[in-house]
Amino acid sequence: MSSSPNFIESFRNQSFVVLPQFLQASERTRLRRACDAVLDWSRAHSAETSHTTPRVSLLTQAHSFEHGPELLLPVLALAGSARVCTLLRGLQPAAARDMPELEDAHYYHEQTQRDWDGDWHRDSQFARGYPDLERELIANTWAMHLRVAFEDDDRLEVVPASHARWDTDEELAIRRGSRRATSDMPNAMRVRLRAGDACLFHAWSIHRATYRRAPIRRTLDLLYACRRSPRTSRTP
């Protein structure tokens, strides 16, 4: 499926592609057990992280290793598996020279204290604050999220095909203005995952999530990036 024209065309048209039943029940159980152990520890030891925040980092926060690094082996096994690498290889630009590198693994969960709507953004804006620099980053690099749902998850919204172009005036006014959490982003689509489904979406696309205390959310997000420019060997 990863090399099929339909798979690639769907991604290019939508900025994302859903993979139904990507995880078998046994694999989902192993992954969730590892991720839940980190989340449970964080909730027991922090009044903020994992309560008011929508995610915990599995690889860059020290508390992830309180139970020993071997706890996260199922997550790393999935991240580096042949099927995931094949998916990424099928979607990365033809000019990209290197396989993308794993940046981090995040575990998205329901908040315990409040409901709120996330801001519309491209991940690129967090690395490049000025629009001209951000446009250069988008043109010369590539980044991808792989999300796998352990429970049904419909929190993600994406503006189709936005990874392949710059913002319209209205999109830019929303994304970098005072209405970043508006529900009126033009043409936005909601991505609905069933438990066991996966979603690949471009990190440079315009997207956001809504965060709620219910229903329960348990979604693993693997972030990959190509550090080298597809056009040059310069690292941005």
GIFENJO-V151825 format. One record per backbone hydrogen bond with DSSP energy under -1.0 kcal/mol. CO is the residue of the C=O (numbers start at 1). NH is the residue of the N-H. Records with the same first field share a line. If there is no record, write none. Layout:
CO->NH + NH
//
This chain:
1->4
4->8
5->9
6->10
7->11
8->12
9->13
10->14
11->15
15->202
17->200
19->198
24->28
25->29
26->30
27->31
28->32
29->33
30->34
31->35
32->36
33->37
34->38
35->39
36->40
37->41
38->42
39->43
40->44
41->45
42->46
48->51 + 52 + 53
51->112
54->109
56->107
61->64
62->65
63->66
65->68
68->71
69->72
70->73
72->76
73->77
74->78
75->79
76->80
78->81
81->85
82->86
83->87
84->88
85->89
86->90
87->91
88->92
93->96
101->225
104->223
105->58
106->221
107->56
108->219
116->211
121->207
122->125
123->126
124->128
130->134
131->135
132->136
133->137
134->138
135->139
136->140
137->141
142->226
143->203
144->224
145->201
146->222
147->199
148->220
149->196
153->193
155->210
156->191
157->208
158->189
159->162
161->164
162->165
168->172
169->173
170->174
171->175
172->176
179->182
180->120
185->188
189->158
193->153
194->197
196->22 + 23
197->149
198->19
199->147
200->17
201->145
202->205
203->123
206->159
207->121
208->157
209->118
211->116
218->150
219->108
220->148
221->106
222->146
223->103 + 104
224->144
225->101
234->229
//
